[in-house]
Amino acid sequence: MDPEDFFEARPGSWFGGHGSLTLDVQLVEDLRRGPLADRSDLEVGLALTRLLHEDFTTCGTGGGQRLDDESVMLAIKAHRVVLERLGMEPPRLPFRNFSSFGDYWRRNGMSGGGGWAARRECVESLLGPARDALERLEEAEYEAQFKKGPTGRFKNLIFAADGPKPKIVLRDAVNNDVEIVSNADNCLVFTDPLSPYGLTWA
């Protein structure tokens, strides 16, 4: 899921930039009531974290964020609920929208052009840990899909070629023996025996 999935085109507008989009309030409100039917809380939480991170960074380095003060408050509330459902501690933001973010950075000596780096670092320190934790969780979940592996006996593992595509023929259909008859020098052929733990992405 991408941050853009939280937006919808405004009626009668040309769909071609941030100016033609508005937050899908119904979607965000649905998230506060419970998980979506077609999206996991993990992918939703990661996309919301990226949306907030990107928009607060944009706000702090010149403006042009996609959300406004009202919609960013809704996004923050949904973000908090989704992370709590995942058993995570939501970020404690010392501001509730872009206006209060501006007040916050001015009170804390991050004003002026030279304060852009400080404001970016501020957003990263608040939302970066949640993003990183969600990305690690996403990677672990992705890895877990391949731990069981396919049924049957491992026979052939064919990697993508680095160059011209190889020509592969089946020499023995009974034993499932394959042979690379051309462009073999562009292929990675795995011939090591597998351990009892199987073959991992690592």
Phi, psi and omega in degrees: 000138180253156176306327181294341181291348179273003183244158174225156180289140176289140179304131176078007181254157177278127184279094183203031178159177182301328184293343182260007184244153175220152181298136175281090186299321180298319179298315181294320178293323177299322179297325180289335180274335181168173180298152176284155182289327187249006180222138178282155176299330180296310181290326177294314180299320179293317179294320178295320178297316179295321179299310180296317180299311182296317184287321177290326176294316179298317178301321183277354182231034174131350178088182181097016179295156184282326181271162171247182185302320182288314184288330179290330176294321177296318180296321179296317180296316179295320179300316180299315182294316182296316180294324177295322176296332178276000180078022181253155175276116180295151176300141176266093181281129179278021177209159185245347177201188183289325179297313180288336173296318178297318177299320182297314183288330177290321178294335186251026172068032180246028181275167177080168180302324179291346180274357181302314180298319180295323179290321175298316179296324178298312180297318180296320181293331182273319185252340181300315180300321178294317178300313182296319180295320179293321178295321177295320178295320178296318179295318179296320179293322179295316179298321184297334180296335186254002183290321180288319178076175180286160176282162180092181182269135178298131182235300183229138175234116186246119179268162175295142181281145175261074184140212180300145181294140179281156173258119184244132178238153177267107183281324183221103183291331181291314181265000180057047178268126178250158178221136176270115186261348174205151181061031180294335182290348179261006185251152171256113182255122182265115183241357181292147175292148180274143176282170177299341181273356179083195182250121181259165176296329180295000000 
